Amino acid sequence: MSKSALNIAASRLELHGKKVELVQLNEDKNILPLESESVDLIHSSGVLHHCKDLDTILGEFYRILKKNGEMQIMVYNYNSLWLHLYTAYIFQIERGIYKNLDLLEAFKKTTDGPFCPISWCYKPEVFIALVENFGFKGEFLGASSSMTELKILNRRFDAISDIRLNEEHRNFLSELVFNEKGMPMYKGNIAGIDACYKFYKQ
């Protein structure tokens, strides 16, 4: 949607000697200039959680994807250290930044800069249900942690013992376990901000 972003993408592609058609979309319409059922694979990483009309976009994805075509999607994860520790504790309580904002509004400001207009996060079951409403069948593949999350991991005990932090966040942090690589896990999945999904058009 951004001409400057497309210019950056073109420069990067040129560095790698790749020829790709880049198309600038109208954010208010979100109509993809592709034939119906013409696409085998849709890959979207770190984009959909910034879109203001996700329903239209998912409808377009369904239209252009071939039957049994695949979608690979990464969106921000609600079940993450970023939300429960970084935003809810370090920003809102410890630093007192965004303390008067709703949690998800504060989350938006901590992800891609304080002036980022849209930045959502989803619980896996909620995002799967949302996408499946458009005729897809999907699964949550897991999540990955950012370096920011791993660097603040040792603050979880401060957060758990601070009664100013909402019980939901303290419970989340208390339930973390660690896998064989030392990665923080929540209910069997890495407790990171980047949640990955695979969907098929039925």
C-alpha positions as CSV (number, residue, x, y, z in Angstrom):
1,M,0.0,0.0,0.0
2,S,3.0,2.3,0.6
3,K,5.0,3.5,-2.4
4,S,8.1,3.9,-0.2
5,A,7.8,0.3,1.0
6,L,7.5,-0.9,-2.6
7,N,10.6,1.0,-3.5
8,I,12.5,-0.6,-0.6
9,A,11.2,-4.0,-1.7
10,A,12.3,-3.4,-5.3
11,S,15.8,-2.4,-4.1
12,R,16.1,-5.6,-2.0
13,L,14.9,-7.8,-4.9
14,E,17.4,-6.2,-7.2
15,L,20.2,-7.0,-4.7
16,H,19.2,-10.7,-5.0
17,G,18.8,-10.6,-8.8
18,K,15.1,-11.4,-8.5
19,K,12.4,-10.2,-10.9
20,V,9.0,-9.8,-9.2
21,E,5.9,-7.8,-10.1
22,L,5.1,-5.4,-7.2
23,V,1.6,-4.0,-7.1
24,Q,0.4,-1.0,-5.1
25,L,-3.0,-1.6,-3.5
26,N,-5.7,0.9,-2.4
27,E,-6.0,0.3,1.4
28,D,-9.7,1.4,1.3
29,K,-10.6,-1.2,-1.3
30,N,-8.1,-4.0,-0.9
31,I,-8.9,-5.5,-4.3
32,L,-6.2,-7.8,-5.5
33,P,-5.6,-7.5,-9.3
34,L,-5.6,-11.2,-9.8
35,E,-8.0,-13.7,-11.5
36,S,-10.2,-15.8,-9.3
37,E,-8.8,-19.2,-8.4
38,S,-5.4,-18.3,-10.0
39,V,-3.0,-18.6,-7.0
40,D,-1.4,-21.7,-5.6
41,L,0.1,-20.1,-2.5
42,I,-0.4,-17.0,-0.4
43,H,2.3,-16.1,2.1
44,S,1.7,-13.2,4.5
45,S,4.2,-12.5,7.2
46,G,3.7,-9.7,9.7
47,V,1.1,-7.9,7.6
48,L,-2.5,-8.9,8.4
49,H,-2.3,-7.6,12.0
50,H,-1.7,-4.1,10.6
51,C,-4.8,-4.1,8.2
52,K,-7.9,-2.1,9.0
53,D,-10.3,-4.3,6.9
54,L,-9.2,-7.9,7.5
55,D,-12.6,-9.2,6.3
56,T,-12.2,-7.8,2.8
57,I,-8.7,-9.1,2.6
58,L,-9.6,-12.6,3.7
59,G,-12.5,-12.6,1.2
60,E,-10.0,-11.6,-1.5
61,F,-7.6,-14.4,-0.5
62,Y,-10.4,-16.9,-0.7
63,R,-11.4,-15.6,-4.2
64,I,-7.9,-15.7,-5.7
65,L,-6.7,-19.0,-4.2
66,K,-7.2,-22.2,-6.1
67,K,-9.2,-25.0,-4.5
68,N,-6.9,-26.8,-2.1
69,G,-4.5,-23.8,-2.4
70,E,-2.4,-23.0,0.7
71,M,-2.0,-19.9,2.9
72,Q,1.0,-19.3,5.2
73,I,0.3,-16.5,7.7
74,M,2.2,-14.9,10.6
75,V,0.3,-12.5,12.9
76,Y,1.1,-11.3,16.4
77,N,0.4,-13.7,19.2
78,Y,-1.7,-12.8,22.2
79,N,-0.2,-15.6,24.2
80,S,3.2,-14.0,24.2
81,L,5.8,-12.5,26.6
82,W,5.4,-9.4,24.5
83,L,1.8,-8.8,25.6
84,H,1.9,-10.2,29.1
85,L,5.3,-9.1,30.3
86,Y,6.7,-6.4,28.0
87,T,3.5,-4.4,27.4
88,A,1.4,-5.2,30.5
89,Y,4.2,-5.0,33.1
90,I,7.4,-3.3,31.8
91,F,5.6,-0.6,29.9
92,Q,2.3,0.0,31.7
93,I,3.3,-0.7,35.3
94,E,7.1,-0.4,35.7
95,R,7.7,2.5,33.3
96,G,4.2,4.0,33.7
97,I,4.0,4.4,29.9
98,Y,0.5,3.9,28.3
99,K,-0.8,3.0,31.8
100,N,-4.1,4.7,31.1
101,L,-4.6,2.9,27.8
102,D,-6.5,-0.4,27.3
103,L,-4.0,-3.3,27.1
104,L,-4.5,-3.9,23.4
105,E,-4.1,-0.1,22.6
106,A,-0.8,-0.2,24.6
107,F,0.3,-3.3,22.8
108,K,-0.2,-1.5,19.5
109,K,2.2,1.3,20.6
110,T,4.9,-1.1,21.8
111,T,5.2,-3.2,18.6
112,D,5.9,-1.1,15.5
113,G,6.4,2.3,17.0
114,P,4.2,4.6,19.1
115,F,2.5,6.0,15.9
116,C,1.6,2.7,14.4
117,P,-2.1,3.1,13.7
118,I,-3.1,-0.6,13.7
119,S,-1.4,-3.5,15.4
120,W,-3.6,-6.4,16.6
121,C,-2.7,-9.7,18.3
122,Y,-4.8,-12.9,18.4
123,K,-5.2,-16.0,20.5
124,P,-4.6,-18.9,18.1
125,E,-8.1,-20.3,18.5
126,V,-9.6,-16.9,17.8
127,F,-7.5,-16.3,14.6
128,I,-8.2,-19.8,13.3
129,A,-12.0,-19.3,13.8
130,L,-11.8,-15.9,12.1
131,V,-10.1,-17.2,9.0
132,E,-12.2,-20.4,8.8
133,N,-15.3,-18.2,8.6
134,F,-14.2,-17.5,5.1
135,G,-14.1,-21.1,4.0
136,F,-10.6,-22.1,4.9
137,K,-9.4,-25.0,7.1
138,G,-6.4,-24.2,9.2
139,E,-4.0,-25.0,12.0
140,F,-1.7,-23.2,14.4
141,L,1.9,-24.2,13.6
142,G,3.5,-22.5,16.6
143,A,5.2,-19.3,17.5
144,S,8.7,-17.8,17.8
145,S,10.1,-15.4,20.4
146,S,11.8,-12.1,19.5
147,M,15.1,-11.1,21.0
148,T,13.3,-8.4,23.0
149,E,11.2,-11.1,24.7
150,L,14.1,-13.3,25.5
151,K,16.1,-10.4,26.9
152,I,13.3,-9.5,29.4
153,L,12.5,-13.1,30.3
154,N,14.3,-12.8,33.7
155,R,11.9,-10.0,34.7
156,R,9.0,-12.5,34.9
157,F,9.4,-13.1,38.6
158,D,9.2,-9.4,39.4
159,A,6.0,-9.3,37.4
160,I,4.5,-12.4,39.0
161,S,5.1,-11.0,42.5
162,D,3.7,-7.5,41.7
163,I,0.0,-7.4,42.7
164,R,-0.5,-4.3,40.5
165,L,-0.3,-6.6,37.5
166,N,-3.6,-8.1,36.4
167,E,-4.1,-11.7,37.5
168,E,-4.4,-12.9,33.8
169,H,-0.8,-11.8,33.1
170,R,0.6,-13.2,36.4
171,N,-1.1,-16.5,35.7
172,F,0.3,-16.6,32.2
173,L,3.8,-16.0,33.4
174,S,3.4,-18.5,36.2
175,E,2.4,-21.2,33.8
176,L,5.5,-20.9,31.6
177,V,7.7,-23.9,31.2
178,F,10.9,-24.3,29.3
179,N,11.7,-26.8,26.5
180,E,15.0,-28.6,26.0
181,K,16.4,-25.5,24.2
182,G,15.5,-23.2,27.1
183,M,12.7,-21.5,25.2
184,P,9.6,-20.3,27.2
185,M,6.5,-22.4,26.5
186,Y,2.9,-21.7,27.2
187,K,0.4,-24.7,26.9
188,G,2.8,-26.6,24.6
189,N,3.8,-23.7,22.3
190,I,6.6,-21.1,22.4
191,A,5.3,-18.0,24.2
192,G,6.5,-15.6,21.5
193,I,5.0,-12.8,19.5
194,D,5.2,-14.3,16.0
195,A,2.4,-16.9,15.6
196,C,2.4,-19.0,12.4
197,Y,-0.5,-20.6,10.7
198,K,-1.2,-22.8,7.7
199,F,-4.6,-22.7,6.0
200,Y,-6.1,-24.5,3.0
201,K,-9.0,-23.5,0.8
202,Q,-11.7,-26.1,1.1
